[in-house]
Amino acid sequence: MIGCLCIHGYTGGPYEVQPLVDYLEQRTNWMFEVPTLPGHGRKLDLKGRYYQEWIATAELAFLKLAKTCDVVYVIGFSMGGMIAAYLAGKYKVDRLVLLSAAGKYISVPQMYKDITDFVAEALKGTLADNDLFLHYQDKLKQTPFPSSIEFVKLIRFTRPFLKEVQVPVLIIQGQQDEMVPDKAAIYLEQEIPSTDKQLVFMKESKHLICYGKDKEELFETVMSFLTR
């Protein structure tokens, strides 16, 4: 039996990776675990939550799969990518997929471009129709500042485990990502010592890469990597 753990990102939920999960489920008989990290989901409740809880939740989901599956793949998106790398460095993981993984923090040029676009739309009176603006506006309202400190702590804690990853790894990064810069993907490729690694850039994808314009290419690339 093959198991597949999919881990969402900071201030997100399983919905961030669900399109990819649906694609894989329709084409395999694998067992899937897609946990909701404490305080996360469609409605955030992050106050009083610590990064250790987020890691522990993903780790327990992995161990659950490892008990019943001979082969376990781990897919991590954004912050979940760093948790996935931690698991691959600590346990026997057969393949690792990192999507927009937050090894580095913020893409300043892309964020500047997005803010400029927001200002232009505000002047035209169309900002209320911008899905990206509404998405991040809602997240900011629900995210306590101490939670962002926990996010930074998690990244710092998981980074050393990158050097322990020896399994085949696929790193995918959206080139229009407004949160994680291209150099984060290059950093991951350089830090991970595995001799079997692949770095792919999606030209049309922003941070929510499983919803990008080139998501079908993303899904096919992941499927090919996991089943080759």
Backbone as JSON, one array per atom type, in Angstrom:
{
  "sequence": "MIGCLCIHGYTGGPYEVQPLVDYLEQRTNWMFEVPTLPGHGRKLDLKGRYYQEWIATAELAFLKLAKTCDVVYVIGFSMGGMIAAYLAGKYKVDRLVLLSAAGKYISVPQMYKDITDFVAEALKGTLADNDLFLHYQDKLKQTPFPSSIEFVKLIRFTRPFLKEVQVPVLIIQGQQDEMVPDKAAIYLEQEIPSTDKQLVFMKESKHLICYGKDKEELFETVMSFLTR",
  "N": [[0.84, -1.2, 0.0], [0.48, 2.23, -0.79], [1.03, 5.3, 0.76], [0.12, 8.76, 1.12], [1.0, 11.8, 2.33], [-0.22, 15.04, 2.68], [0.52, 18.37, 3.25], [-0.65, 21.45, 4.32], [-0.25, 25.1, 4.16], [0.92, 27.98, 6.12], [-1.55, 29.79, 7.86], [-3.41, 28.71, 6.22], [-5.21, 25.9, 4.9], [-6.41, 22.49, 4.35], [-7.67, 22.91, 1.89], [-5.86, 24.28, 0.3], [-4.18, 22.44, -0.91], [-5.97, 20.67, -1.94], [-6.94, 20.48, -4.7], [-4.79, 19.15, -5.98], [-4.69, 16.81, -4.44], [-7.2, 15.71, -5.1], [-6.78, 15.2, -7.82], [-4.74, 13.24, -7.72], [-6.03, 11.24, -6.21], [-8.03, 10.41, -7.95], [-6.63, 8.96, -9.77], [-5.19, 6.96, -8.6], [-4.89, 4.3, -6.14], [-4.1, 5.06, -3.65], [-3.56, 5.7, -0.14], [-4.6, 8.54, 1.59], [-3.6, 11.26, 3.7], [-4.58, 14.29, 4.92], [-4.07, 16.49, 6.95], [-5.49, 19.06, 9.13], [-3.76, 21.68, 10.37], [-3.37, 22.74, 13.77], [-5.44, 25.46, 14.69], [-5.74, 26.33, 12.14], [-7.38, 26.35, 8.86], [-10.51, 27.05, 7.14], [-11.67, 28.96, 8.76], [-9.78, 30.81, 10.82], [-8.07, 30.23, 13.94], [-5.79, 31.08, 15.54], [-4.68, 32.13, 17.83], [-2.69, 31.65, 20.66], [-1.59, 29.32, 19.71], [1.15, 27.13, 18.93], [4.23, 26.6, 17.12], [5.25, 24.05, 17.47], [3.0, 22.47, 17.79], [1.93, 22.43, 15.23], [3.86, 21.05, 13.78], [3.83, 18.61, 15.19], [1.24, 17.65, 14.66], [1.32, 17.1, 11.9], [3.35, 15.22, 11.97], [2.24, 13.11, 13.45], [0.22, 12.35, 11.67], [1.8, 11.42, 9.6], [3.09, 9.22, 10.85], [0.89, 7.62, 11.3], [0.21, 6.86, 8.68], [2.58, 5.52, 8.03], [2.42, 3.25, 9.57], [0.67, 1.53, 8.28], [1.3, 1.54, 5.59], [3.57, 0.53, 3.06], [5.06, 2.17, 1.49], [5.62, 5.64, 1.61], [4.75, 8.81, 0.55], [5.48, 12.29, 0.77], [4.01, 15.42, 0.56], [4.39, 18.86, 0.61], [3.13, 22.12, 1.06], [4.16, 25.49, 0.89], [4.63, 26.7, 4.13], [4.08, 24.15, 4.97], [5.73, 22.72, 3.32], [8.23, 22.96, 4.48], [7.78, 21.6, 6.83], [7.34, 19.11, 5.72], [9.88, 18.59, 4.67], [11.31, 18.39, 7.03], [10.18, 16.01, 8.05], [11.04, 14.22, 6.09], [13.73, 14.34, 6.52], [13.96, 13.21, 8.98], [12.58, 10.75, 9.12], [11.84, 7.62, 7.36], [11.05, 8.42, 4.34], [9.69, 8.0, 1.14], [9.44, 9.52, -1.22], [9.63, 13.03, -1.85], [7.81, 16.01, -2.17], [7.98, 19.41, -2.74], [6.13, 22.25, -2.64], [6.08, 25.55, -3.51], [7.65, 26.07, -1.27], [8.41, 27.47, 1.9], [11.22, 28.24, 2.45], [12.67, 30.53, 2.34], [11.52, 33.84, 3.1], [9.8, 36.22, 1.98], [8.78, 37.45, -1.2], [9.9, 40.29, -2.28], [9.95, 41.93, -4.73], [7.72, 40.86, -6.2], [5.69, 41.24, -4.34], [5.7, 44.04, -4.19], [4.83, 44.61, -6.78], [2.24, 43.52, -6.67], [1.08, 45.16, -4.69], [1.21, 47.61, -6.0], [-0.56, 47.05, -8.07], [-2.87, 46.74, -6.53], [-3.24, 49.37, -5.59], [-3.69, 50.72, -7.99], [-6.09, 49.52, -8.76], [-7.68, 50.32, -6.64], [-7.85, 53.05, -7.12], [-9.33, 52.99, -9.41], [-11.62, 52.02, -8.42], [-12.19, 49.32, -8.32], [-11.12, 47.51, -6.57], [-12.46, 45.97, -4.69], [-13.25, 43.79, -6.09], [-11.07, 42.23, -6.48], [-9.76, 39.16, -6.13], [-7.35, 38.2, -5.0], [-6.53, 40.31, -3.32], [-8.72, 40.36, -1.52], [-8.46, 37.85, -0.4], [-5.98, 37.97, 1.06], [-6.49, 40.15, 2.68], [-8.5, 39.18, 4.34], [-7.09, 37.14, 5.66], [-5.14, 38.61, 7.06], [-6.7, 39.95, 8.94], [-7.41, 37.87, 10.59], [-5.1, 36.91, 11.73], [-3.04, 36.79, 14.43], [-0.24, 38.73, 15.56], [1.77, 37.35, 17.17], [1.51, 34.76, 16.16], [2.71, 34.85, 13.68], [5.3, 35.08, 14.47], [5.65, 32.54, 15.49], [5.53, 31.15, 13.1], [7.95, 31.96, 11.89], [9.72, 30.84, 13.72], [9.22, 28.15, 13.26], [10.2, 27.82, 10.64], [12.9, 28.31, 11.09], [13.49, 26.19, 12.8], [13.07, 23.91, 11.21], [14.79, 24.17, 9.02], [17.53, 23.1, 9.37], [17.08, 20.38, 8.91], [16.9, 20.05, 6.22], [19.36, 19.37, 5.21], [19.48, 16.72, 5.79], [17.98, 15.34, 4.04], [17.77, 12.76, 1.84], [16.29, 11.46, -0.01], [14.52, 11.02, -3.2], [13.55, 14.13, -4.54], [11.19, 16.59, -5.48], [10.99, 19.87, -6.41], [8.86, 22.53, -6.7], [8.07, 25.71, -7.96], [6.19, 28.67, -8.2], [6.5, 31.23, -10.56], [5.29, 33.65, -10.38], [4.85, 34.04, -7.78], [3.69, 35.71, -4.96], [4.51, 35.65, -2.37], [6.61, 33.8, -1.67], [9.89, 33.9, -2.8], [11.65, 33.21, -5.95], [14.28, 32.55, -5.35], [14.05, 31.09, -3.06], [13.35, 28.51, -3.81], [15.63, 27.81, -5.23], [17.47, 27.95, -3.18], [16.55, 25.77, -1.61], [17.11, 23.65, -3.34], [19.87, 23.77, -3.35], [20.53, 23.32, -0.66], [19.51, 20.79, -0.01], [20.87, 17.61, 0.03], [20.3, 15.37, -1.54], [20.88, 13.21, -4.29], [19.1, 12.88, -6.23], [17.18, 15.05, -7.45], [14.84, 17.5, -8.5], [14.09, 20.58, -9.98], [11.46, 22.67, -10.73], [9.94, 25.33, -12.42], [6.9, 27.1, -12.45], [5.5, 29.07, -14.77], [3.17, 30.68, -14.77], [2.06, 30.66, -12.25], [0.97, 31.82, -9.04], [1.31, 32.19, -5.46], [-0.59, 30.36, -4.34], [-0.33, 27.67, -5.6], [-1.59, 25.34, -6.45], [-3.86, 26.23, -7.56], [-3.17, 27.64, -9.74], [-2.77, 29.07, -13.09], [-1.41, 27.26, -14.62], [-1.95, 24.82, -13.45], [-2.64, 22.22, -14.28], [-0.36, 21.31, -15.57], [1.3, 21.3, -13.36], [0.05, 19.28, -11.75], [0.39, 17.02, -13.41], [3.17, 16.9, -13.5], [3.83, 16.33, -10.83], [2.51, 13.88, -10.51], [3.86, 12.3, -12.4], [6.44, 12.31, -11.28], [6.01, 10.97, -8.84], [5.25, 8.45, -9.66], [7.08, 7.4, -11.38]],
  "CA": [[0.0, 0.0, 0.0], [1.17, 3.51, -0.85], [0.38, 6.39, 1.5], [0.55, 10.08, 0.69], [0.68, 12.86, 3.28], [-0.21, 16.36, 2.07], [0.53, 19.33, 4.36], [-0.96, 22.79, 3.85], [0.64, 26.16, 4.58], [0.6, 28.87, 7.24], [-2.85, 30.49, 7.76], [-4.22, 28.06, 5.19], [-5.93, 24.7, 5.29], [-6.35, 21.45, 3.33], [-8.14, 23.41, 0.6], [-4.73, 24.76, -0.49], [-3.62, 21.32, -1.68], [-7.04, 19.75, -2.31], [-7.0, 20.16, -6.13], [-3.78, 18.14, -6.27], [-5.15, 15.57, -3.8], [-8.29, 15.18, -5.92], [-6.17, 14.68, -9.05], [-4.04, 11.98, -7.41], [-7.01, 10.25, -5.76], [-8.78, 9.92, -9.11], [-5.75, 8.17, -10.63], [-4.46, 5.97, -7.81], [-5.61, 3.71, -5.0], [-3.29, 5.39, -2.5], [-4.19, 6.2, 1.08], [-4.21, 9.94, 1.79], [-3.8, 11.99, 4.95], [-4.48, 15.74, 4.68], [-4.47, 17.05, 8.26], [-5.62, 20.49, 9.36], [-2.87, 22.05, 11.46], [-4.11, 23.45, 14.83], [-5.7, 26.87, 14.5], [-5.86, 26.62, 10.72], [-8.64, 25.99, 8.21], [-11.23, 28.18, 6.52], [-11.81, 29.94, 9.83], [-8.55, 30.72, 11.62], [-8.12, 30.41, 15.39], [-4.37, 30.89, 15.77], [-4.25, 32.67, 19.11], [-2.26, 30.64, 21.63], [-1.06, 28.12, 19.05], [2.6, 27.13, 18.82], [4.71, 25.88, 15.94], [5.44, 22.64, 17.81], [1.72, 21.8, 17.56], [1.75, 22.25, 13.8], [4.76, 19.97, 13.39], [3.37, 17.37, 15.81], [0.04, 17.18, 13.96], [1.77, 16.5, 10.65], [4.16, 14.05, 12.3], [1.32, 12.03, 13.83], [-0.43, 11.89, 10.44], [2.8, 10.62, 8.89], [3.29, 7.95, 11.55], [-0.32, 6.84, 11.05], [0.38, 6.27, 7.35], [3.73, 4.62, 8.04], [2.02, 2.0, 10.23], [-0.12, 0.67, 7.39], [1.76, 1.65, 4.21], [4.96, 0.16, 2.8], [5.68, 3.32, 0.84], [4.96, 6.89, 2.0], [5.18, 10.05, -0.09], [5.09, 13.49, 1.52], [3.88, 16.63, -0.23], [4.19, 20.0, 1.49], [2.94, 23.42, 0.42], [4.55, 26.67, 1.65], [5.16, 26.27, 5.42], [3.96, 22.69, 4.98], [6.9, 22.18, 2.63], [9.32, 22.86, 5.44], [7.42, 20.48, 7.72], [7.57, 17.9, 4.92], [11.33, 18.37, 4.61], [11.66, 17.92, 8.37], [9.79, 14.6, 8.14], [11.9, 13.45, 5.19], [15.06, 14.29, 7.12], [13.91, 12.46, 10.24], [11.99, 9.42, 8.94], [11.94, 7.0, 6.04], [10.08, 8.92, 3.37], [10.13, 7.46, -0.14], [9.58, 10.64, -2.15], [9.28, 14.31, -1.24], [7.42, 17.07, -3.1], [7.91, 20.71, -2.08], [5.4, 23.21, -3.46], [6.19, 26.92, -3.0], [8.1, 25.87, 0.11], [8.84, 28.73, 2.5], [12.56, 28.22, 3.02], [12.93, 31.96, 2.5], [10.23, 34.38, 3.53], [8.9, 37.04, 1.18], [9.24, 37.95, -2.49], [9.67, 41.73, -2.25], [9.55, 42.48, -6.03], [6.36, 40.47, -6.55], [4.77, 41.89, -3.41], [5.61, 45.43, -4.62], [3.98, 44.63, -7.97], [0.86, 43.28, -6.24], [0.61, 46.36, -3.99], [0.99, 48.61, -7.04], [-1.82, 46.68, -8.73], [-3.97, 47.04, -5.6], [-3.43, 50.82, -5.58], [-4.3, 51.08, -9.27], [-7.48, 49.09, -8.75], [-8.39, 51.16, -5.68], [-8.12, 54.32, -7.79], [-10.39, 52.75, -10.4], [-12.82, 51.59, -7.71], [-12.46, 47.9, -8.6], [-10.35, 46.69, -5.64], [-13.36, 45.04, -4.0], [-13.45, 42.62, -6.95], [-9.79, 41.54, -6.63], [-9.78, 37.97, -5.26], [-6.09, 38.1, -4.27], [-6.6, 41.31, -2.26], [-9.7, 39.93, -0.53], [-7.91, 36.66, 0.26], [-4.98, 38.36, 2.04], [-7.13, 41.04, 3.64], [-9.19, 38.33, 5.32], [-6.08, 36.45, 6.46], [-4.51, 39.57, 7.97], [-7.64, 40.23, 10.01], [-7.54, 36.7, 11.47], [-3.78, 36.41, 12.12], [-2.36, 37.54, 15.5], [1.19, 38.9, 15.28], [2.58, 36.27, 17.75], [1.44, 33.57, 15.31], [3.72, 35.01, 12.64], [6.58, 34.76, 15.13], [5.7, 31.07, 15.52], [5.86, 30.73, 11.73], [9.39, 32.17, 11.71], [10.38, 29.83, 14.55], [9.09, 26.85, 12.58], [11.13, 27.8, 9.52], [14.25, 28.19, 11.64], [13.65, 24.86, 13.38], [13.07, 22.87, 10.18], [15.85, 24.36, 8.03], [18.66, 22.16, 9.47], [16.71, 19.05, 8.44], [17.06, 20.0, 4.77], [20.63, 18.69, 4.93], [19.32, 15.29, 6.07], [17.09, 14.76, 3.03], [18.52, 11.96, 0.86], [15.33, 10.79, -0.89], [14.17, 11.8, -4.39], [12.76, 15.31, -4.19], [10.71, 17.47, -6.54], [10.76, 21.23, -5.92], [8.1, 23.3, -7.69], [7.92, 27.09, -7.54], [5.51, 29.56, -9.12], [7.33, 32.4, -10.85], [4.52, 34.85, -10.04], [4.56, 33.91, -6.34], [3.74, 36.99, -4.27], [4.95, 35.44, -0.99], [7.89, 33.09, -1.61], [10.67, 34.25, -3.99], [12.3, 32.16, -6.72], [15.53, 32.15, -4.7], [13.75, 30.1, -2.02], [13.43, 27.19, -4.45], [17.05, 27.58, -5.53], [18.06, 27.67, -1.87], [16.19, 24.4, -1.24], [17.86, 22.73, -4.21], [21.28, 23.8, -2.93], [20.66, 22.81, 0.7], [19.16, 19.37, 0.05], [21.99, 16.87, -0.55], [19.87, 14.25, -2.36], [21.43, 13.18, -5.65], [17.95, 12.76, -7.13], [16.31, 16.19, -7.17], [14.37, 18.18, -9.7], [13.52, 21.9, -9.72], [10.58, 23.07, -11.83], [9.26, 26.62, -12.24], [5.62, 27.28, -13.14], [5.56, 30.45, -15.22], [1.94, 31.45, -14.56], [1.5, 30.4, -10.92], [1.24, 32.63, -7.87], [1.64, 31.36, -4.29], [-1.54, 29.24, -4.26], [0.12, 27.04, -6.84], [-2.54, 24.31, -6.88], [-4.96, 26.93, -8.23], [-2.56, 28.47, -10.77], [-3.2, 28.9, -14.48], [-0.75, 26.07, -15.17], [-2.1, 23.76, -12.44], [-2.66, 20.9, -14.91], [1.05, 20.96, -15.74], [1.77, 20.98, -12.01], [-0.48, 17.97, -11.35], [1.03, 16.0, -14.23], [4.57, 16.82, -13.1], [3.87, 15.63, -9.54], [2.1, 12.49, -10.76], [4.97, 11.64, -13.1], [7.53, 12.15, -10.33], [5.66, 9.98, -7.81], [4.96, 7.13, -10.23], [8.09, 7.04, -12.37]],
  "C": [[0.87, 1.25, 0.0], [0.35, 4.55, -0.08], [0.94, 7.72, 1.05], [0.06, 11.12, 1.71], [0.81, 14.21, 2.59], [-0.4, 17.41, 3.17], [0.34, 20.74, 3.81], [-0.03, 23.83, 4.48], [0.13, 26.98, 5.76], [-0.63, 29.72, 6.92], [-3.74, 29.9, 6.67], [-4.99, 26.87, 5.74], [-5.82, 23.67, 4.19], [-6.8, 21.9, 1.95], [-6.99, 23.88, -0.29], [-4.13, 23.68, -1.37], [-4.7, 20.39, -2.23], [-7.15, 19.48, -3.82], [-6.0, 19.09, -6.55], [-4.18, 16.8, -5.66], [-6.24, 14.92, -4.63], [-7.74, 14.53, -7.19], [-5.51, 13.33, -8.8], [-5.02, 10.88, -7.0], [-7.75, 9.62, -6.93], [-7.95, 8.95, -9.96], [-4.97, 7.09, -9.9], [-5.4, 5.32, -6.8], [-4.83, 3.95, -3.71], [-4.15, 5.8, -1.31], [-3.68, 7.61, 1.36], [-4.5, 10.42, 3.2], [-3.57, 13.47, 4.63], [-4.93, 16.45, 5.95], [-4.65, 18.57, 8.23], [-4.76, 20.84, 10.56], [-3.65, 22.89, 12.48], [-4.22, 24.95, 14.57], [-5.92, 27.27, 13.06], [-7.21, 26.17, 10.16], [-9.29, 27.21, 7.6], [-11.43, 29.32, 7.52], [-10.62, 29.79, 10.76], [-8.81, 30.97, 13.09], [-6.69, 30.19, 15.92], [-3.87, 31.38, 17.12], [-3.88, 31.55, 20.09], [-1.76, 29.35, 21.03], [0.44, 28.26, 18.84], [3.07, 26.25, 17.66], [4.92, 24.39, 16.22], [4.16, 21.83, 17.58], [1.52, 21.5, 16.07], [2.62, 21.09, 13.3], [4.25, 18.63, 13.92], [2.15, 16.79, 15.1], [0.42, 16.49, 12.65], [2.55, 15.21, 10.91], [3.28, 12.87, 12.69], [0.59, 11.47, 12.61], [0.52, 11.03, 9.62], [2.97, 9.25, 9.53], [2.08, 7.03, 11.38], [-0.23, 6.14, 9.7], [1.48, 5.21, 7.36], [3.41, 3.28, 8.68], [1.37, 1.02, 9.26], [0.38, 0.66, 5.95], [3.25, 1.28, 4.09], [5.76, 1.33, 2.23], [4.9, 4.57, 1.24], [5.59, 8.06, 1.24], [4.7, 11.22, 0.77], [5.12, 14.7, 0.59], [3.62, 17.8, 0.72], [4.1, 21.3, 0.7], [3.34, 24.54, 1.37], [5.18, 26.26, 2.99], [5.11, 24.75, 5.54], [5.1, 22.02, 4.26], [8.07, 22.01, 3.57], [9.04, 21.76, 6.47], [7.67, 19.16, 7.0], [9.05, 17.57, 4.85], [11.85, 17.86, 5.95], [11.36, 16.42, 8.51], [10.7, 13.73, 7.28], [13.32, 13.35, 5.73], [15.12, 13.39, 8.35], [13.47, 11.01, 10.07], [12.27, 8.86, 7.55], [10.77, 7.47, 5.18], [10.58, 8.47, 1.99], [10.3, 8.52, -1.21], [9.03, 11.9, -1.49], [8.94, 15.32, -2.33], [7.26, 18.37, -2.32], [7.28, 21.72, -3.04], [5.48, 24.6, -2.83], [6.69, 26.92, -1.56], [8.78, 27.11, 0.67], [10.19, 28.64, 3.19], [13.11, 29.61, 3.2], [11.57, 32.62, 2.61], [9.38, 35.06, 2.47], [9.55, 37.47, -0.12], [8.92, 39.44, -2.57], [9.27, 42.29, -3.62], [8.11, 42.13, -6.41], [5.35, 41.12, -5.63], [4.59, 43.37, -3.79], [4.69, 45.56, -5.84], [2.52, 44.45, -7.58], [0.27, 44.51, -5.55], [0.32, 47.47, -5.0], [-0.31, 48.34, -7.78], [-3.01, 47.0, -7.84], [-4.29, 48.53, -5.61], [-4.13, 51.27, -6.86], [-5.78, 50.72, -9.29], [-8.31, 49.92, -7.77], [-8.77, 52.49, -6.32], [-9.24, 54.17, -8.82], [-11.7, 52.32, -9.74], [-13.18, 50.14, -7.9], [-11.76, 46.96, -7.62], [-11.21, 45.64, -4.95], [-13.62, 43.78, -4.81], [-12.19, 41.8, -7.12], [-9.71, 40.39, -5.63], [-8.52, 37.86, -4.42], [-6.09, 39.07, -3.08], [-7.55, 40.85, -1.15], [-9.18, 38.74, 0.28], [-6.94, 37.07, 1.37], [-5.53, 39.35, 3.06], [-7.81, 40.24, 4.74], [-8.2, 37.62, 6.23], [-5.44, 37.39, 7.49], [-5.41, 39.87, 9.16], [-7.67, 39.11, 11.05], [-6.2, 36.24, 12.06], [-3.14, 37.28, 13.2], [-0.86, 37.62, 15.2], [2.05, 37.79, 15.92], [2.57, 34.99, 16.91], [2.47, 33.64, 14.19], [5.11, 34.77, 13.2], [6.74, 33.24, 15.2], [6.05, 30.51, 14.14], [7.37, 30.83, 11.49], [10.17, 31.13, 12.52], [10.35, 28.46, 13.88], [10.08, 26.75, 11.42], [12.56, 27.61, 10.03], [14.51, 26.79, 12.2], [13.82, 23.8, 12.29], [14.23, 22.99, 9.19], [17.01, 23.37, 8.16], [18.36, 20.77, 8.93], [16.8, 18.93, 6.92], [18.32, 19.2, 4.41], [20.58, 17.19, 5.2], [18.49, 14.58, 5.0], [17.91, 14.07, 1.94], [17.6, 11.3, -0.17], [15.1, 11.62, -2.15], [13.24, 12.94, -4.03], [12.42, 16.13, -5.42], [10.37, 18.82, -5.92], [10.04, 22.01, -7.01], [7.82, 24.69, -7.14], [7.19, 27.9, -8.61], [6.31, 30.83, -9.32], [6.59, 33.72, -10.59], [4.18, 34.87, -8.54], [4.76, 35.24, -5.63], [4.26, 36.87, -2.84], [6.35, 34.84, -0.9], [8.67, 33.36, -2.9], [11.28, 33.04, -4.68], [13.55, 31.63, -6.0], [15.3, 31.16, -3.57], [13.86, 28.69, -2.59], [14.88, 26.83, -4.78], [17.81, 27.25, -4.25], [17.8, 26.22, -1.44], [17.0, 23.39, -2.05], [19.33, 22.65, -3.77], [21.49, 23.14, -1.56], [20.42, 21.3, 0.79], [20.23, 18.55, -0.66], [21.6, 15.69, -1.44], [20.45, 14.35, -3.77], [20.32, 13.07, -6.69], [16.98, 13.89, -6.8], [16.01, 16.94, -8.48], [13.72, 19.5, -9.3], [12.74, 22.35, -10.94], [9.92, 24.4, -11.48], [7.98, 26.65, -13.07], [5.47, 28.76, -13.49], [4.34, 31.29, -14.83], [1.38, 31.36, -13.14], [1.93, 31.42, -9.88], [1.46, 31.68, -6.68], [0.71, 30.16, -4.16], [-1.41, 28.41, -5.53], [-0.83, 25.96, -7.35], [-3.77, 24.9, -7.54], [-4.44, 27.79, -9.39], [-3.08, 28.17, -12.16], [-2.59, 27.65, -15.11], [-0.83, 24.9, -14.2], [-2.11, 22.37, -13.06], [-1.24, 20.41, -15.16], [1.67, 20.57, -14.4], [1.35, 19.58, -11.6], [0.22, 16.85, -12.11], [2.49, 15.8, -13.84], [4.71, 16.04, -11.79], [3.54, 14.16, -9.73], [3.23, 11.69, -11.41], [6.12, 11.35, -12.14], [7.24, 11.03, -9.32], [5.48, 8.57, -8.37], [6.01, 6.64, -11.22], [8.78, 5.73, -12.02]]
}
